């Protein structure tokens, strides 16, 4: 068997998703068929590319070597295909835009605005808890843009060649069930929550460490921290088992109340990312403009958060001209 680009895409997909099953779903293949294909690839290359167990698939030393070369080749082929498509279409820009998202509250608004403005544009989405995974998929030619968040001034991913631009800067709010005694307060001091248990959405950035550091500055170490997806966090808060940390620009949820933390000890930036050398750069300003507009629409629906923003300059939409940040090699 001779190796082809499609075989390298299989290796990249398994590494990016961390699972043969997830990779099969991403590629639209049956799991047994993908497993058999991986085995043929490994025989051709002379050894196993992944260590596989119930926790997923992790590259072996040989797998890391193959991945490093495969990402370059797959990215180059994707660039060739996009350039050829643009030339054949008269330079009219991308015919499709593929978004990766990590719990982004503006994903729906961005997709809706693009679909309304360009009905012929094909827009697709892929969800993950890992910004690093999505950045690798962009570099591998599987996605065009990433919508995600990061705390403080950090970047979601340091993958070389990724471009990041902040859509907004927001404080992190705390979410209570409406029956909680602090739910009616205009703002809550972090130290007042020392006895609480916490619900936090899963992610691969530094937010967990930043949260613990903020608590220690407030004089306590947080008790139990439940890590879950967004829906699971809402369930934990609604049950009264925990209070939740949430993005301020989040649509209100029935039965729950979000309140600012005094002094904004934690900050969250919504980010848009793309590959510096890819075709997405040609429409990045358009996508960024729709992202900011979707953010403003979301804030307008939250009511009380808009009032908070009026009293706290520097927070909110970051639509003033700014140089995007490119991750260096």
URKA-V353626 format. One record per residue. N is the residue number from 1. RES is the residue in one small letter. SS is DSSP state (H for helix, E for strand, - for the rest). NEAR is the number of other ideal C-beta (glycine too) atoms within 10 Angstrom. D_LAST is the distance of its C-alpha to the last C-alpha in Angstrom with 1 decimal. Layout:
# URKA-V353626
<<N/RES/SS/NEAR/D_LAST> <N/RES/SS/NEAR/D_LAST>>
This chain:
# URKA-V353626
<<1/x/-/9/34.4> <2/x/-/5/31.7> <3/x/-/15/28.2> <4/x/-/10/27.5> <5/x/H/13/24.7> <6/x/H/10/26.7> <7/x/H/19/26.4> <8/x/H/21/22.7> <9/x/H/21/22.8> <10/x/H/23/25.1> <11/x/H/26/22.7> <12/x/H/24/19.8> <13/x/H/23/22.4> <14/x/H/30/23.7> <15/x/H/23/20.4> <16/x/H/25/19.4> <17/x/H/23/22.9> <18/x/-/17/23.6> <19/x/-/18/27.1> <20/x/H/21/29.0> <21/x/H/15/31.4> <22/x/H/17/28.8> <23/x/H/24/27.1> <24/x/H/22/30.6> <25/x/H/15/31.3> <26/x/H/18/28.0> <27/x/H/18/28.9> <28/x/-/7/32.6> <29/x/-/15/33.8> <30/x/-/11/36.3> <31/x/H/14/34.9> <32/x/H/10/37.2> <33/x/H/11/36.1> <34/x/H/21/32.4> <35/x/H/16/33.2> <36/x/H/11/35.2> <37/x/H/19/32.5> <38/x/H/22/30.0> <39/x/H/11/32.6> <40/x/H/13/33.1> <41/x/H/19/29.4> <42/x/H/18/29.4> <43/x/H/11/32.5> <44/x/H/11/31.0> <45/x/H/16/28.0> <46/x/-/7/30.1> <47/x/-/11/29.4> <48/x/-/15/28.4> <49/x/-/24/24.9> <50/x/E/20/25.5> <51/x/E/12/27.5> <52/x/E/15/29.7> <53/x/E/7/32.0> <54/x/-/4/33.3> <55/x/-/9/30.0> <56/x/E/15/28.1> <57/x/E/21/26.0> <58/x/E/14/23.2> <59/x/E/19/21.5> <60/x/-/15/23.0> <61/x/H/9/21.3> <62/x/H/15/22.3> <63/x/H/22/21.1> <64/x/H/12/17.5> <65/x/H/13/17.7> <66/x/H/23/19.3> <67/x/H/22/16.9> <68/x/H/10/13.8> <69/x/H/11/15.9> <70/x/H/22/17.7> <71/x/H/20/14.8> <72/x/H/13/14.0> <73/x/H/15/17.7> <74/x/H/22/18.6> <75/x/H/20/16.1> <76/x/H/12/17.5> <77/x/H/14/21.0> <78/x/H/19/20.6> <79/x/H/15/19.4> <80/x/H/11/22.5> <81/x/H/12/24.8> <82/x/H/18/23.8> <83/x/H/11/24.2> <84/x/H/10/27.5> <85/x/H/15/28.7> <86/x/H/16/28.2> <87/x/H/9/29.9> <88/x/H/9/32.8> <89/x/-/11/33.2> <90/x/-/7/33.5> <91/x/-/8/30.2> <92/x/-/10/31.3> <93/x/-/15/27.9> <94/x/-/21/26.8> <95/x/-/13/29.8> <96/x/E/11/28.2> <97/x/E/22/25.7> <98/x/E/18/24.5> <99/x/E/22/23.7> <100/x/E/27/22.3> <101/x/E/22/23.7> <102/x/-/26/23.9> <103/x/-/19/27.3> <104/x/-/25/26.9> <105/x/-/23/30.3> <106/x/-/26/29.8> <107/x/H/19/28.8> <108/x/H/13/32.5> <109/x/H/18/32.9> <110/x/H/28/30.0> <111/x/H/19/31.2> <112/x/H/14/34.7> <113/x/H/19/34.0> <114/x/H/20/32.1> <115/x/H/13/34.9> <116/x/H/9/37.5> <117/x/H/10/36.0> <118/x/-/16/35.1> <119/x/-/7/37.4> <120/x/-/8/36.3> <121/x/-/14/32.7> <122/x/E/11/31.8> <123/x/E/15/30.0> <124/x/E/12/29.0> <125/x/E/16/27.5> <126/x/E/16/26.0> <127/x/E/13/26.2> <128/x/-/21/24.3> <129/x/-/16/24.0> <130/x/-/21/20.3> <131/x/H/27/17.7> <132/x/H/18/15.1> <133/x/H/20/17.4> <134/x/H/29/17.7> <135/x/H/28/14.0> <136/x/H/22/13.9> <137/x/H/23/17.1> <138/x/H/25/15.8> <139/x/H/24/13.1> <140/x/-/23/15.9> <141/x/-/23/18.2> <142/x/-/21/20.6> <143/x/-/28/20.3> <144/x/-/26/19.8> <145/x/E/24/19.5> <146/x/E/27/19.2> <147/x/E/27/21.8> <148/x/E/28/21.3> <149/x/E/24/21.7> <150/x/E/23/20.2> <151/x/E/20/22.1> <152/x/-/13/22.0> <153/x/-/10/19.0> <154/x/-/15/16.4> <155/x/-/19/14.1> <156/x/-/26/15.2> <157/x/-/25/12.0> <158/x/-/13/8.4> <159/x/-/19/7.6> <160/x/-/12/4.6> <161/x/-/17/7.2> <162/x/E/24/9.8> <163/x/E/21/12.2> <164/x/E/23/14.5> <165/x/E/20/17.9> <166/x/E/20/20.7> <167/x/E/23/24.0> <168/x/E/25/26.0> <169/x/E/17/26.2> <170/x/E/27/29.0> <171/x/E/21/30.8> <172/x/E/22/31.1> <173/x/E/27/34.8> <174/x/E/25/36.9> <175/x/E/25/39.0> <176/x/E/24/42.5> <177/x/E/17/45.4> <178/x/-/11/47.9> <179/x/-/9/50.4> <180/x/-/19/48.2> <181/x/-/7/49.9> <182/x/-/16/46.9> <183/x/-/17/46.2> <184/x/-/10/48.5> <185/x/-/15/46.8> <186/x/-/9/45.0> <187/x/E/15/42.2> <188/x/E/19/41.8> <189/x/-/14/40.7> <190/x/H/20/38.2> <191/x/H/12/40.6> <192/x/H/14/43.3> <193/x/H/20/41.4> <194/x/-/14/41.3> <195/x/-/7/43.6> <196/x/-/18/41.9> <197/x/-/15/39.9> <198/x/E/21/36.7> <199/x/E/26/35.2> <200/x/E/19/31.5> <201/x/E/21/29.6> <202/x/-/15/27.1> <203/x/-/21/23.4> <204/x/-/16/20.2> <205/x/-/20/19.2> <206/x/-/13/20.6> <207/x/H/20/23.8> <208/x/H/17/26.1> <209/x/H/10/25.2> <210/x/H/19/25.5> <211/x/H/20/28.9> <212/x/H/13/30.2> <213/x/H/13/29.3> <214/x/H/17/31.1> <215/x/H/21/34.1> <216/x/H/11/34.3> <217/x/H/11/34.3> <218/x/-/18/37.2> <219/x/-/9/39.0> <220/x/-/14/38.6> <221/x/-/8/36.6> <222/x/-/19/36.4> <223/x/-/13/38.7> <224/x/-/10/37.9> <225/x/E/15/34.7> <226/x/E/16/35.0> <227/x/E/14/31.8> <228/x/E/16/32.5> <229/x/-/13/31.6> <230/x/H/18/32.8> <231/x/H/9/36.2> <232/x/H/14/36.7> <233/x/H/23/36.0> <234/x/H/19/38.6> <235/x/H/16/41.1> <236/x/H/20/40.6> <237/x/H/27/41.2> <238/x/H/18/44.1> <239/x/-/10/45.8> <240/x/-/12/45.8> <241/x/-/13/43.9> <242/x/-/24/41.0> <243/x/E/23/39.7> <244/x/E/26/36.4> <245/x/E/23/33.3> <246/x/E/23/32.6> <247/x/E/23/30.9> <248/x/-/25/33.3> <249/x/-/26/33.0> <250/x/-/20/34.6> <251/x/-/9/37.8> <252/x/-/14/40.7> <253/x/-/14/41.9> <254/x/-/6/45.6> <255/x/-/11/46.9> <256/x/E/19/43.8> <257/x/E/20/43.0> <258/x/E/22/39.8> <259/x/E/21/40.1> <260/x/E/19/37.8> <261/x/E/21/37.0> <262/x/-/15/38.5> <263/x/-/12/36.1> <264/x/-/18/33.2> <265/x/-/17/31.6> <266/x/-/21/29.0> <267/x/E/16/27.0> <268/x/E/22/25.2> <269/x/E/21/23.1> <270/x/E/25/23.3> <271/x/E/26/20.1> <272/x/E/24/19.4> <273/x/E/28/16.1> <274/x/E/26/15.4> <275/x/E/26/13.0> <276/x/-/14/12.3> <277/x/-/12/13.5> <278/x/-/22/16.3> <279/x/H/20/19.9> <280/x/H/21/19.9> <281/x/H/14/18.7> <282/x/H/14/22.2> <283/x/H/18/23.9> <284/x/H/21/21.5> <285/x/H/10/23.9> <286/x/H/16/26.8> <287/x/H/22/25.3> <288/x/H/20/24.3> <289/x/H/13/27.9> <290/x/H/20/29.4> <291/x/H/27/27.3> <292/x/H/21/28.6> <293/x/H/16/32.1> <294/x/H/24/32.1> <295/x/H/24/31.1> <296/x/H/17/34.0> <297/x/H/13/36.4> <298/x/H/20/35.5> <299/x/H/23/36.1> <300/x/H/10/39.3> <301/x/H/12/40.6> <302/x/H/19/39.9> <303/x/-/10/42.5> <304/x/H/15/42.3> <305/x/H/24/38.5> <306/x/H/14/39.0> <307/x/H/10/41.6> <308/x/H/22/39.2> <309/x/H/20/36.6> <310/x/H/9/39.4> <311/x/-/7/39.9> <312/x/-/13/36.2> <313/x/-/7/34.5> <314/x/-/8/30.7> <315/x/-/18/30.5> <316/x/E/21/30.6> <317/x/E/19/29.1> <318/x/-/18/26.3> <319/x/-/16/27.4> <320/x/-/5/27.5> <321/x/-/4/25.1> <322/x/-/9/21.7> <323/x/-/7/18.3> <324/x/-/17/16.0> <325/x/E/15/12.8> <326/x/E/13/9.5> <327/x/-/17/6.7> <328/x/-/7/3.8> <329/x/-/6/0.0>>
